[in-house]
């Protein structure tokens, strides 16, 4: 399974978002530290979910990082987040 699909599946399961976009931006970082030739190392996630209601931006990001903790250790070099409730 691709890293992007894993991210999508885990975020869908954890937050039941009304909107979710997982964009692989690895091609923008070719040749930079952490970039892999096959890509799938740099991602942008845009997510809208009611479960983020009342949470600070830091708490929202921590919740996402917790769900993706294994991938952040191994596959994800960079993760840009846009989170809304």
Legacy VTK file of the C-alpha trace (Angstrom):
# vtk DataFile Version 3.0
C-alpha trace
ASCII
DATASET POLYDATA
POINTS 85 float
0.000 0.000 0.000
1.268 3.482 -0.781
2.195 5.857 2.025
-0.441 8.353 0.816
-3.141 5.650 0.974
-2.022 4.639 4.459
-2.237 8.277 5.604
-5.698 8.617 4.059
-6.982 5.379 5.608
-5.674 6.164 9.084
-7.009 9.738 9.118
-10.407 8.611 7.825
-10.619 5.953 10.541
-9.504 8.275 13.341
-11.384 11.475 12.505
-14.214 10.669 10.030
-13.466 13.897 8.153
-15.991 15.635 5.925
-13.068 16.619 3.686
-9.637 15.062 3.305
-6.885 15.648 0.775
-3.532 13.890 0.960
-1.092 15.379 -1.529
2.310 13.869 -2.257
4.630 16.853 -2.713
7.827 14.796 -2.823
8.589 15.912 -6.371
8.994 19.470 -5.033
11.786 18.279 -2.743
13.838 16.123 -5.108
17.489 16.301 -4.120
16.749 17.672 -0.647
17.470 15.879 2.613
14.968 13.138 3.314
13.740 12.920 -0.271
13.626 9.429 -1.698
13.976 8.701 -5.417
10.625 6.904 -5.462
8.881 9.827 -3.737
6.308 9.436 -0.988
8.294 11.270 1.656
6.818 14.809 1.705
3.071 15.272 2.147
0.476 17.998 2.521
-2.748 17.065 4.325
-5.876 19.190 4.283
-8.514 17.877 6.665
-11.892 19.104 7.923
-13.483 17.177 10.794
-15.921 17.934 13.593
-13.625 16.094 16.005
-11.229 19.061 15.894
-13.904 21.428 17.240
-12.662 23.334 20.294
-9.080 22.053 19.979
-6.136 24.403 19.681
-4.046 24.210 16.521
-1.289 22.474 18.485
-3.739 19.899 19.882
-5.108 19.246 16.383
-1.625 18.667 15.019
-0.648 16.444 17.947
-3.751 14.304 17.376
-2.772 13.812 13.729
0.868 13.117 14.611
-0.284 10.483 17.108
-2.388 8.694 14.480
0.519 8.766 12.009
3.273 8.092 14.561
4.593 4.918 12.902
4.716 6.491 9.444
6.457 9.591 10.828
9.195 7.317 12.196
9.750 5.476 8.926
8.131 6.853 5.771
7.129 10.492 6.214
9.957 13.008 6.171
7.767 16.138 6.074
4.089 16.705 6.790
2.340 20.039 6.184
-1.091 20.318 7.788
-4.154 22.444 7.204
-6.748 21.487 9.815
-10.268 22.887 10.191
-13.346 21.917 12.136
LINES 1 86
85 0 1 2 3 4 5 6 7 8 9 10 11 12 13 14 15 16 17 18 19 20 21 22 23 24 25 26 27 28 29 30 31 32 33 34 35 36 37 38 39 40 41 42 43 44 45 46 47 48 49 50 51 52 53 54 55 56 57 58 59 60 61 62 63 64 65 66 67 68 69 70 71 72 73 74 75 76 77 78 79 80 81 82 83 84
